[in-house]
Amino acid sequence: MGERIIVAMSGGVDSSVCAAILKDAGYDVIGVMMRLGDQEAAGPDGKRPTCCGIDGILDARHVAAQLDIPFYAVNYEAAFAASVVDYFTAEYQVGRTPNPCILCNKDLKFGALLDLADDLGAERVATGHYARIGADGSRHTLSKGVDAGKDQSYVLFPLTQSQLARTVMPLGELGKPDVRALAQRYGLSTATKPESQEICFIPDDDYKRFLKDRLGDAIEPGNIVDESGTVLGEHAGTPFYTVGQRRGLGIAAEHPLYVTEIHAADRTIVVGSADALLASELVAADVNWVSIEPPDGELRATVKIRYRDAGALATVTALPDGRARVRFDEPRRAVTPGQAAVLYRDDLLLGGGWIESASAPLAARIPEPVGWDARNIEGANDG
């Protein structure tokens, strides 16, 4: 029997193929479903979570039986609620836009799961993430998956050296079509299962409804103002908005307006033109240097400011308090507090941190000329 390894199984095709590959390679595989929420929970439309819900557990259990490996569904509902769901709600309350997948990976999939591995005598854990773990001398490295369309390295930036040392990601060298083909070859019941797109703990994908249910009367209306402070309208509550948002503002204007700032303390949302969304630099907090040691001076990197961002060239300076300053070569649009700034050199993930603040370039502070037209500027952000 080979090295014992825990595979995090969600009931989807990726984690199923991950388990099959490792079983085929001679590992002593144990399948574990992390039960992260109320499996019976459903949205108003009756839809239940496709990941981590009852259906996901049954699918994962069936694949484990096909592979003839032990399978456990372990309840982490309380830890997930305290770490991820409460964070998700609190970030919106203070005017930030959260990324719950990053925190779930940090605290649960590569935190609690490694603790479980110790209890079960497993040396390592494996996941179906599309990313690659390597080594550079004595340091473990993290790189993008070879499938650019599926790469998930962005949400893994908090991983530590000790976590990387004990983690296997066999899908990093594969594309999604390859994974589907392997699932068919192994005869897995999840081979044609569609991907889950919703936030796993919001089955109807209506985060505003979710926040209303959790926060109730704590969500209060307030003013929508322009950059000079003139009141243009009223909003339903700051948690329902994000930097870069254009739709749903309910304001009539000569040119498109976008959310540029959210001040939760006084329930004020600031809107402005597309140019007002530009930022030449940002400061990131809680920076984790992944594949390199913290730099002494400046370094050049391609910086992604949201999951689907292509990234842009910037000069990065590490600050002494666990933060970093990122100065972009060209201003970026809708740099959103609460999202992550993740640094790359080619495919190598250097490090990342949480966007704390952004600064506008001088040009963005100059009033628009008469007749300025932003009709061709893209609408809402995708973070």
JORA-V866863 format. One line per field, one symbol per residue. ss: DSSP state (H for helix, E for strand, - for the rest). phi: phi as a letter, one per 20 degrees, with the letter a starting at -180 (. if undefined). psi: psi as a letter, one per 20 degrees, with the letter a starting at -180 (. if undefined). Layout:
# JORA-V866863
ss->???
phi->???
psi->???
This chain:
# JORA-V866863
ss->---EEEEE----HHHHHHHHHHHH---EEEEEEEE------E-----E-----HHHHHHHHHHHHHH--EEEEEE-HHHHHHHHHHHHHHHHH------HHHHHHHHHHHHHHHHHHHH----EEE----EEEEEE--EEEEEE--------HHHH----HHHHH-EE-------HHHHHHHHHHH--------------------HHHHHHHHHHHH---EEEE-----EEEEE--HHH-----------------EEEEEE----EEEEE-HHHHEEEEEEEEEEEE--------EEEEEEE-------EEEEEEE-----EEEEEEEEEE------EEEEEE--EEEEEEEEEEEE--HHHH------------------
phi->.effbedfddnefffffgffffffenfeececeefdbffefbfgenfdgedmegffffffffffffelcfccddedgfffffedfffgfffffenddfcfffffffedfcdfffffgffemefccccefebcdcbcmedecccfffegfdgcfgedfffefffffddccfefedeggffgffgfffmffegdfffedfffecfemdfffffgfedlffecfaedcefenffdrcdeqffecbgnfdfnemdebfcgdcfdbcdfgdldddcaffffefcebbdddlfdeeecfgffcecebededageffnbfbddcfdfdmdbdddefcgdelfdgoeddddcclefefrabefebcdefggfeegffgngcdfeeffffde
psi->papppppopijrhghghgggghghijqnpppppooiaohiqqrhjipqpipiaggggggghgghhhilqqppopokgghgghggghggghghhjjrornhhghggghfhjfhhhghgghjkphrqqrkqnrppbqncipqqprqqhohiipjhgjjhiprghghhjqpniihjqrghggghggghikqijhjpqqphrphjnhjknhggghghhhciioqraqpqaiijppiaqriphijqqpipgqjhkpprhrqqqphqonhgjlpppqarhhiiqpirrpqrlpoofirqpqhbqqpqpppjrgjqiqqqrppppqikjrqpooqhqqqploophrqoppqocipogarrppgrqpqrghiipqqqpjpokhjqqdqrj.
